[in-house]
Structures are given as structure tokens and as C-alpha cells.
Amino acid sequence: MFSFLKKNKNNLTNLFSEDFVDIHSHILPGIDDGAKNLDESVALIERMRSYGIKNIVTTPHIMESVWDNTPAIINGKLNELNAHLKSIGINDFNVKAGAEYLLDSHFNKLLNTEKLLTIKDQYLLVEISYMNAPLNLYEILFNIQIAGYKPILAHPERYLLFHENFKEYTKLKEAGCLFQLNLLSLSNYYGKHVKKVAQKLLEEKQYDFVGSDTHNLRHLDFMEKINDAKLLKLVTPILENNKLLK
């Protein structure tokens, strides 16, 4: 059994309002490296409900030859999950689905031929390799916007290639790229250096939105440990921004 930390007012898990929307998670069953089955999906949802989270746009990976998901596959799993939640009496939790697109050559094909799955309206969650950005990254970002989408870069603090070239973050923002903080980056889950970069980006007011990027209960265990008062003060206004995506 796990214990919830709702009584500790200086904990991240007490900062979520009714209108907060988690825009990055992997809770659909058996579709990527997140929840493996419906039981795991429900366990994640029940834990998140205990924090007061009631709205999620879950975002399965779309990554050629690794996670070959399509809108039809994702929406099928979404319908399966929502039907299951209804059958077990969970009626106060709103799950929608977008996707997390890897910016690669396959993405370029999708951008030119398909209607992409968005977080809301034209907000599109994207990621790049942690070690190497596409050579034509800025061209891709430009094409995303020409196609009518607004790119949100998932967890920019985790891209090691930018850590030694911090001006690249400003360049990305100037190119029209929005930033989504992984809340787990405020713990030491990804390492102290990622936490340090996340804090710097928060202090520079670079972030637009947040997401849990929840894959499993261990992620939520770490999220319950985030209680640094300085970091909580910095992240609170960004939590409010997520209401715009409800």
C-alpha cells in the first residue's frame, strides 16, 4: 500500500486545481512504454485522482519502428479505457488523447499527409532525441506552424545536447516553440543536472505548460517527494497555464 501526501501543503501534489489538465502521460493500456494493461491504467488514474487531478490528455508515443501508433489505434485504446472506467464506477475523471510525436523523417511524412493528434485545438506535443537534434529542427518547427499547429516541446530540460549551449533554448522559443516541463524533473528522478536546468528555465520564465509524463507508479512516487518551497513557488503559475488546455 502507498500513502498519499495530501495533508502536506508544501508538496506538489497539493497544488493541482479542479481545472488543471495533465497534458503529458502514458496511461493508455498496452500501447507504448507506459501502462501495460487496464489494471495499471486504473492504478495510475486512482493515484492521480488522489492528488485532485481530474483531467488528462494522455499522449502515447508515435515513433516509427518503435511505437507505430496511429490515431485509429490511439482512439481505440482511449475508448477501451473510458468504457472500463465507466464500468467500474469512475465517472469523475476526464481522459482525452493526443500523442507525443518524435520529430524525425516519419513525422515529416505524417505532417504532410495526416491530421495530427493534438492536445487541444492546434497545440501539438513533440519531442526530439535526447542526444541529437534533427539537422533541420528549425525547418521542421517552421513547417509545423505553417501547417497550422503550435508545437509544444516536451521536457526541454532533459535534452543533454542543449545543456552546454543554453542559448539554444532562447532560440527555440524565438522560433515559436512552446515548452512543457516534466514535473518529475523537479525531483532528482532524471538526475541533479536535469533538475538544475529545469530550475534555471523556470527562473527565466521559459516554460509555458507542465506535464507529469507518468508511465508507472514509480514516477508518481517520486512526484510525491517534490516539496522544495522555491521550486513550488516557481512552478505554480505554470500549473495555472494548463487550465487553458482543458
N, C-alpha and C positions, 0 to 999 in steps of 0.2 A: 504494500500500500504506500502511496505517496501522500505527503501533507502539502496543502495549499498555503500560500503565504499571504492571503488576502488581508490578514489583520495587521500586517506591517505596512504602514502608509508610505514608508520610504523605499518601496520596492516597485520596480517597473510594472509588475502585474497588477498593480492597483491604479494605474494611470489610464486604463482604457475606458472610454466613454461608450454609451449605448450606440452612438453613431460611428464609432471607429470601424474602419474596414481594413482587414489584413489583406494586402494586395499581392502577397508572395508566399505561397505554401505549396506543399506537395502531399495533399491528403487524399487524392483520388486513389482507389484501390488498384494495385497491380498494374500501374501504367508507366511508372518510371522508378527512380530510386527512393521514393517516398513510401507511403503506406503500402504494405504488401497485400492486404485483404480488407474486407469490410470491418472486421473486428478492430484492426489497427486504425482505420479511419475514424471509427466511433470513439476509440480511446483518446485520440488526438483532439477530436471535437469536444468531448466531455471535459478534458483538461482546459481547453481554451475557453469554454463556457464558464468555467470556474473563475476565470480572470475578468469576466464581464464582456468578452468578445462575442458578438452575435452575428457578425457579417464577415464573410471571407470571399475573396475572388482567388480561387486556387489556380495554380499556374504550372501544369505539367511541362516537362522539358519537350521541346521539339528540336532534335539533334540527329541529323542524318546518320544512319547506320548504327546509332546507339539507342535513341528513342525515336522511332519513326512514327510519332503520333500525328494524327490528323484531326481537324475539327470534328469529324464524324466519330472518331474513336473517343475523343475527349468528352464530347457531349453525351455519348452513350454511357460512359462511366459516371458522368455527373448525374444523369437521370437515374442510374442504378443506385448511387449513393443517396440521393434525395428520397427515392422511394423507400429505401431501407430506413432512413431516419424517421420518415413518417410512420413506418410500420412498428417502430419501437418507441414511438411517442415523443420524439424530439422535434418539436414544432416551432421552437423559438430561435432557430439557428439558420441563417440565410447563406446558402452556398451557391456561388456562381462560378463560372470557369473562364479563364483566359488561357494564356500559355506563356512560357518563357522560351524565347527564340534565341538560339545561338547564331551570331552573325557570321555566317560562312557562305560558301558558294551556293549551298542548298537554299539558304534563306533568300538570296537574291532571286532565285527561281520562283520561290513562293511569293515574294513581294510583287513580282511581275505577272503572276498568273492566278493568285487566290485572294479571297477576302480573309485577312488575318484575324486571329482571335485577340481581342483587346481586353484590357482591364475594365475600361468603361469608355464609351464614345470612341475617341481616336487614340487613347493612351495605350501604348504598346510596350510590354516588358521585354527587354532584350539583355543578352549577356555576351561576353567575349571569352576567349581562352584566358585562363589565369596567368599564363606565361607570355603569350604573344598576341598582340592585337592584329586584326587584318591589315594588310598593307594599305587597303583602300577604305579604312574605317570611316574617314570623314566623308568620302563619297557615298558610302552606304547610309550614313546618318542623313545626308542631304537627300538621298533618294527616298528614304522613309518619309521625310517631311513633304517632299514633292507629291508622294502618293496619298498624302492627307493624314498621316499618323503623327503622333507625338511620342518620340522614343523616351522610355524610362530605362536607364541603365541600372540593372540590378547590382547590388553590393559593390560599388566602385572601390570601396576601401580594401577589398580583397584582391585586387589586381596588382600583383607584385611589380609588374613592369612599370607602373606609374609611381611607385613609392620613391624612386630616386629621381623622378622627373615630375615634381609636384605641379609644375605649371601646366602639365597636360590636362589636369582636372579643370582648370580655368578655361583652357582651350575647348574642351568638350562642352562645357556649359555655354560658351560663346557660340558653339556650333548648333545650339538648340537642344542639347541632350539634358534631360532631367535626371536626377539622381535619387535612387532608393537605397536607404540604409538598411542593412541587415541588423535587426535588433540584437542578435547574438554577438555581433561584433563589439558590443558594449561590455561583454564578458571577456574572459580570456579563451573562449572556445576555439577561436581561429588563431590564437597566439597574441602575445602582448603587442607585437608590432602592428598588427591589423587594428587592434583596439586604439593604439596611439594615433594611427592615421584617421580612424573614424572620429576620434575626438577633435582632431585638427580640422577636419572637414565640417564638423558641427560648429566649431568656433568660428569658422569662416562663412557660415550660413550657406553652404553649398548644397545641402540636402533639400529635396522637395517632398519626399514621402518616405515612409518606413515600411518594412515587411518583416515577418518572423522568419521566413524561409524554412518553416517547420517541415521536417521529414519524418521525425520519430520523437518518442517521448524523451529521449536523452536531450534533444535540443530544448525542449520545454523545461527540463530540469535545470539547465544552465540559465535559461531566461529568468527563472525564479530567483536566481542569485544576483541579479543586476540591481544593486542598491546604492551605487555611488551618487551622492546628492548632486554633485556638479554635473555629471552626465545626465541625470534625470531632468535637471533644470534645462539643459541644452536641448534635450530630445522632445520635451513636452510640446513646444509649438509645432514640431513636425508631425507629431501624432494628430494634432488638430487638422493638419492639411489633408490627412487621409479621409476625412469626412467628405471631402469634395468628390471622392470616387465611389460613394455609396450608390 
